[in-house]
Structure formats: C-alpha cells, structure tokens
Amino acid sequence: MRRSVVRTLIRPLAMAATMTAIPLMGAAQAAADSVVVGGFPIDVSAAPWTVALSSRARFGGTRAGQFCGGVAVTRTTVLTAAHCLAEEVLGAPPNQMPDLKVITGRTDLLGTEGAEIAVQDARVNPRYDAAANSGDFAVLTLAEPLPQSAVVAMAPAGDPAYRAGTEALVSGWGDTTGGGAYARGLHGARVHVLGDDLCARAYPGGPEGTFRADSMLCAGETAGGPDACQGDSGGPLVASGRLIGLVSWGSGCGRPGSPGVYTRVSDVLRTLKPAAGGPQRLHRKT
C-alpha cells in the first residue's frame, strides 16, 4: 500500500480522479494517492473496520468508485484523511456529493457482500494544515449504523500500542506495487511502529516533508518493504487490536529510509475531546 503526501514524492495517498499515473506534485495532491505495497490479500473479516470511500459519479465504476480508505470507530462514525475530501480530489465539497458512500463488509470492491452506506455529513479537522500534512483527518457520519463487530477502538495517548517496535496491520485497496497496480481486493501489510527520532531524521523538513511527533507517527521497515501507497489514504493502522494511525503521506512507497507517515490517533482524540463549555465542533465542508 502507499500513501502520498504528499506521497507523490511526497504525496498524500488518495487516488486521482482519472486513476492515471500521478506526476510529481505538491503536498495537497500527493495526499490523495496511496496503496499497500509488499502486502498480501486479506478477507475483510480480518479487518472488518476497514471501509472504502466511494463516488461512482466522480471515479467511475471500475473499482466501485473507490478513491480512499476509512475506518469505523463507532457504528455511525468513520474516520478518514482530510486530504481525501479536498475539492481537488472530489471536484466539489463532500457535502455536495449525493453519491458519496462508504463500502463496508466487502473484500472485493466489485463483489456484492457487505453494504454501501450514504455519508450523511462530512467534517474536516479545523486544524488540518495541507501544506504541512498535519492534523490530517476528517469525520464522516453515516446515514445507517454498522454492526458493532465492524468497529475498532481508538488508542489514547500513552497506549503501549504506540511503542516503537510494535507490529501493526495497515489495510486498504490502494496500489500494491507503487507503479499503479490498484487492487480490487482488500490487501494488508504488516509493519512496525518506528521511533519518533527515526521519523524526524527521515523527514526533517524541505521537499520530503516534516515529521511532527505530536500529530503523526510513522511505520514500516527501516530497510524498506511493506508500506501503504496511493489509494490507501485514510485507511487504518491497527496494533494490539486498537487504531493508532490513519494512512496519510510519505515519500514514495516502501522505500528504504522513507517510512509511511500516519495521522496519530491520540491527536484525533485530543481534537475531538469536548472542550470546556461544550463539545468540540469540526468544520463542516460545504
């Protein structure tokens, strides 16, 4: 799988509307094109919280309109990457797309299992910084509830699942080779959480991006290998049965010294935590 920042070389990991090769571009575009590289096919039952974001009107029916991933964190709430909902990706604000759906419980995008559920509301983190790729998450509210078995718990700050060396699973329908081989079936890749110091050295700033430990974490292998890629953006990184990251960005897919960067879920929880005087409200994209 691969993410993009910004993973275009540094491009975010969402898919391009035309599904053609993406040239080098800025961070905002890169974030929308990731997939799982060096992974393996899995049945959705192995990661039932993994959903596909879909718009056939925008992306066509070849892959059921899939363009990003997402993860169910309550029966009616899905998290995804903020860059997945950018107008450059969708062509319109997400709340103006009547066919925006999540596909759940489906391994093969063109299969008939599972369900396609309409997105009732889409809200982007007001602190999202597209230039820095920080705060890269959005919250989708579904029109119908998912089964409780399709929900994964979010790991709070201090959870041991964030420790360097912890094995995690990233899943999605993104590029499986880094060369545009988009998967029709769900894939997963086993990666290891990497230390913040290593991530900071990999992305110290400049054209490769800047790693920020307060809102990001990275995972992969120091020598390169399994990774998220284009089309995987917004998908889950799960360790010890808990969600720790959302596919966000990186430099290429599976490259030595360029691990995948994920939105840190403890930062998502901090942002969503009710503030004094009332609940935190996310910006509605209209």
C-alpha positions as CSV (number, residue, x, y, z in Angstrom):
1,M,0.0,0.0,0.0
2,R,1.1,3.5,-0.3
3,R,0.3,6.9,1.0
4,S,1.1,10.1,-0.6
5,V,1.8,13.3,0.7
6,V,2.1,14.0,-0.3
7,R,3.3,10.9,-1.2
8,T,3.9,11.8,-4.9
9,L,7.2,12.2,-3.9
10,I,5.8,13.3,-1.2
11,R,2.3,12.9,-1.9
12,P,-0.8,12.2,0.0
13,L,-2.2,8.8,-0.5
14,A,-5.6,9.3,-2.2
15,M,-6.4,8.3,-5.7
16,A,-6.5,10.6,-8.7
17,A,-9.9,11.0,-10.3
18,T,-8.6,9.7,-13.6
19,M,-6.7,6.9,-12.0
20,T,-3.8,7.7,-14.3
21,A,-0.1,8.0,-13.2
22,I,0.4,11.0,-11.0
23,P,3.4,13.2,-11.7
24,L,5.4,14.9,-9.0
25,M,3.2,17.4,-7.3
26,G,2.6,19.4,-4.2
27,A,1.7,18.0,-0.8
28,A,-2.1,18.6,-1.2
29,Q,-2.3,16.5,-4.3
30,A,0.1,13.8,-3.0
31,A,-2.0,13.1,0.0
32,A,-4.7,11.7,-2.2
33,D,-2.9,8.7,-3.7
34,S,-1.9,5.8,-1.6
35,V,-1.9,1.8,-1.6
36,V,-0.5,-1.2,0.2
37,V,2.9,-2.2,-1.3
38,G,4.5,-5.5,-0.3
39,G,1.4,-6.7,1.4
40,F,-0.9,-9.7,0.9
41,P,-4.6,-10.3,0.1
42,I,-6.9,-10.5,3.2
43,D,-10.6,-11.1,3.8
44,V,-12.4,-8.1,5.2
45,S,-13.3,-10.3,8.2
46,A,-9.6,-9.9,9.3
47,A,-10.0,-6.1,9.4
48,P,-13.8,-5.5,9.5
49,W,-13.4,-1.9,10.4
50,T,-11.7,-1.1,7.1
51,V,-14.1,0.7,4.7
52,A,-13.7,2.1,1.2
53,L,-14.8,5.7,0.3
54,S,-16.7,5.7,-3.0
55,S,-18.2,8.1,-5.5
56,R,-19.0,6.4,-8.8
57,A,-20.1,9.8,-10.3
58,R,-16.6,11.1,-9.7
59,F,-14.3,8.0,-10.0
60,G,-16.4,5.6,-12.2
61,G,-17.5,2.1,-11.7
62,T,-14.3,0.1,-12.5
63,R,-13.4,-0.1,-8.8
64,A,-16.9,0.7,-7.5
65,G,-15.9,4.4,-7.2
66,Q,-13.2,3.7,-4.5
67,F,-10.8,6.6,-4.0
68,C,-9.7,6.4,-0.4
69,G,-9.9,4.3,2.7
70,G,-11.5,4.9,6.1
71,V,-12.1,3.2,9.4
72,A,-15.2,2.7,11.5
73,V,-14.7,4.0,15.1
74,T,-18.4,3.9,16.1
75,R,-21.4,2.4,14.5
76,T,-22.2,5.6,12.6
77,T,-18.7,7.3,12.6
78,V,-15.9,6.8,10.1
79,L,-12.5,8.5,10.2
80,T,-10.6,9.2,7.0
81,A,-7.8,11.5,5.9
82,A,-8.7,15.2,5.5
83,H,-6.9,15.3,2.2
84,C,-9.3,12.7,0.8
85,L,-12.1,15.3,1.0
86,A,-10.2,18.1,-0.8
87,E,-12.1,19.7,-3.6
88,E,-9.1,19.0,-5.9
89,V,-9.8,15.3,-5.2
90,L,-13.6,15.3,-5.3
91,G,-14.3,18.1,-7.6
92,A,-16.8,19.6,-5.1
93,P,-17.3,19.9,-1.4
94,P,-18.1,16.5,0.1
95,N,-21.4,17.5,1.5
96,Q,-22.5,18.5,-2.1
97,M,-21.8,14.9,-3.4
98,P,-25.1,12.9,-3.1
99,D,-23.4,9.7,-4.1
100,L,-20.6,9.8,-1.5
101,K,-20.7,6.5,0.3
102,V,-18.6,4.1,2.4
103,I,-18.4,0.4,1.3
104,T,-18.3,-1.8,4.3
105,G,-18.0,-5.6,4.8
106,R,-16.7,-6.1,1.3
107,T,-13.4,-7.8,0.3
108,D,-13.8,-7.4,-3.5
109,L,-14.8,-3.9,-4.5
110,L,-16.9,-5.4,-7.3
111,G,-18.5,-8.0,-5.1
112,T,-22.0,-8.0,-3.6
113,E,-21.2,-8.7,0.1
114,G,-21.5,-6.1,2.7
115,A,-23.3,-2.8,2.2
116,E,-22.9,0.7,0.7
117,I,-24.0,3.3,3.1
118,A,-24.5,7.0,2.3
119,V,-22.4,9.7,4.1
120,Q,-24.8,11.9,5.9
121,D,-22.3,14.5,7.0
122,A,-18.5,15.2,6.4
123,R,-16.4,17.3,8.8
124,V,-12.8,18.2,8.3
125,N,-10.4,18.8,11.2
126,P,-10.3,22.6,11.5
127,R,-6.6,22.3,12.5
128,Y,-5.7,20.4,9.3
129,D,-2.7,22.0,7.6
130,A,-2.5,20.8,4.0
131,A,1.0,22.3,3.5
132,A,2.5,20.5,6.5
133,N,0.2,17.4,6.3
134,S,-0.6,17.8,10.0
135,G,-3.9,17.1,11.6
136,D,-4.8,15.0,8.5
137,F,-8.2,13.6,9.5
138,A,-11.9,14.1,8.8
139,V,-15.1,12.6,10.4
140,L,-17.9,11.1,8.4
141,T,-21.3,10.5,9.8
142,L,-23.2,7.6,8.2
143,A,-26.9,7.5,7.4
144,E,-27.2,3.9,8.7
145,P,-25.4,2.1,11.6
146,L,-22.8,-0.5,11.1
147,P,-22.7,-3.7,13.2
148,Q,-20.7,-3.3,16.4
149,S,-18.3,-6.0,15.2
150,A,-17.2,-3.6,12.4
151,V,-15.9,-1.0,14.9
152,V,-12.4,-0.7,16.3
153,A,-11.3,1.2,19.4
154,M,-9.1,4.2,19.2
155,A,-5.8,4.1,21.2
156,P,-5.4,7.1,23.6
157,A,-2.2,8.8,24.4
158,G,0.2,6.6,26.4
159,D,-1.3,3.4,25.0
160,P,1.5,0.8,24.6
161,A,0.3,0.1,21.1
162,Y,2.3,3.3,20.1
163,R,5.6,1.9,21.3
164,A,8.4,1.6,18.7
165,G,8.8,-1.9,17.5
166,T,5.1,-2.8,17.9
167,E,3.8,-4.8,15.0
168,A,0.7,-3.3,13.2
169,L,-1.5,-4.0,10.3
170,V,-2.4,-1.5,7.6
171,S,-5.2,-2.3,5.2
172,G,-6.7,-0.9,2.0
173,W,-7.4,-1.2,-1.7
174,G,-4.5,1.0,-2.9
175,D,-1.6,0.5,-5.2
176,T,0.2,-2.8,-4.4
177,T,3.4,-2.2,-6.3
178,G,4.0,1.6,-6.3
179,G,3.6,1.5,-10.0
180,G,-0.2,2.0,-10.4
181,A,-1.4,-1.6,-9.8
182,Y,-4.5,-0.8,-7.8
183,A,-6.1,-3.7,-6.0
184,R,-9.7,-4.8,-6.5
185,G,-9.5,-6.9,-3.4
186,L,-8.6,-5.8,0.1
187,H,-4.9,-6.1,1.0
188,G,-3.0,-5.8,4.2
189,A,0.6,-5.3,5.2
190,R,2.4,-6.0,8.5
191,V,4.7,-3.1,9.5
192,H,6.4,-2.0,12.7
193,V,5.8,1.3,14.6
194,L,9.1,3.3,14.3
195,G,10.6,5.7,16.8
196,D,9.9,9.4,16.6
197,D,13.6,10.1,16.3
198,L,14.0,7.9,13.3
199,C,10.9,9.5,11.7
200,A,12.3,13.0,12.3
201,R,15.5,12.1,10.6
202,A,13.7,10.7,7.6
203,Y,11.5,13.8,7.3
204,P,13.4,16.8,8.8
205,G,11.8,19.3,6.5
206,G,12.1,20.5,3.0
207,P,10.6,18.8,-0.1
208,E,10.4,15.4,1.6
209,G,8.1,16.8,4.3
210,T,8.3,17.5,8.0
211,F,7.5,14.9,10.7
212,R,5.7,16.2,13.7
213,A,5.5,13.7,16.6
214,D,2.5,15.4,18.3
215,S,0.2,14.7,15.3
216,M,2.0,12.0,13.3
217,L,3.6,8.6,13.7
218,C,5.5,6.5,11.2
219,A,5.6,2.8,10.5
220,G,7.3,0.5,8.1
221,E,10.7,-1.1,7.9
222,T,14.0,0.8,8.1
223,A,15.3,-1.1,5.1
224,G,12.1,-0.5,3.1
225,G,9.4,-3.0,2.3
226,P,5.7,-3.3,3.2
227,D,4.0,0.1,3.1
228,A,0.8,1.9,2.4
229,C,0.5,3.6,-1.0
230,Q,-1.7,5.6,-3.4
231,G,-5.3,4.8,-2.8
232,D,-4.8,3.8,0.8
233,S,-5.2,7.2,2.3
234,G,-7.5,7.4,5.3
235,G,-7.2,3.7,6.0
236,P,-6.4,2.1,9.3
237,L,-3.1,1.2,11.1
238,V,-4.1,-1.1,13.9
239,A,-1.8,-2.5,16.6
240,S,-2.8,-4.8,19.5
241,G,-6.5,-4.5,18.5
242,R,-6.5,-0.7,18.6
243,L,-6.4,2.0,16.0
244,I,-3.2,4.0,16.2
245,G,-2.9,5.7,12.8
246,L,-4.6,6.8,9.6
247,V,-2.7,6.5,6.3
248,S,-1.6,10.0,5.4
249,W,1.6,10.6,3.5
250,G,5.2,9.7,2.7
251,S,7.9,9.8,0.1
252,G,7.3,7.1,-2.4
253,C,6.1,3.6,-1.3
254,G,8.2,1.1,0.6
255,R,11.5,3.0,0.0
256,P,14.5,2.5,2.4
257,G,14.7,5.4,4.7
258,S,11.3,6.8,3.8
259,P,8.7,5.2,6.1
260,G,5.0,5.7,5.8
261,V,3.6,8.6,7.9
262,Y,0.2,8.3,9.6
263,T,-2.1,10.6,11.4
264,R,-1.6,9.9,15.1
265,V,-5.0,8.8,16.5
266,S,-4.3,10.1,20.0
267,D,-4.1,13.6,18.4
268,V,-7.5,12.9,16.8
269,L,-8.9,12.0,20.2
270,R,-7.4,15.2,21.7
271,T,-9.0,17.3,19.0
272,L,-12.4,15.6,19.3
273,K,-12.4,15.7,23.1
274,P,-15.2,18.0,24.5
275,A,-13.7,21.4,25.4
276,A,-14.8,23.4,28.5
277,G,-18.2,24.9,27.8
278,G,-19.3,22.4,25.1
279,P,-18.3,19.8,22.6
280,Q,-15.5,20.4,20.0
281,R,-17.1,21.0,16.6
282,L,-15.3,20.2,13.5
283,H,-15.6,22.4,10.4
284,R,-18.3,21.3,8.0
285,K,-17.1,21.3,4.4
286,T,-20.0,22.9,2.5
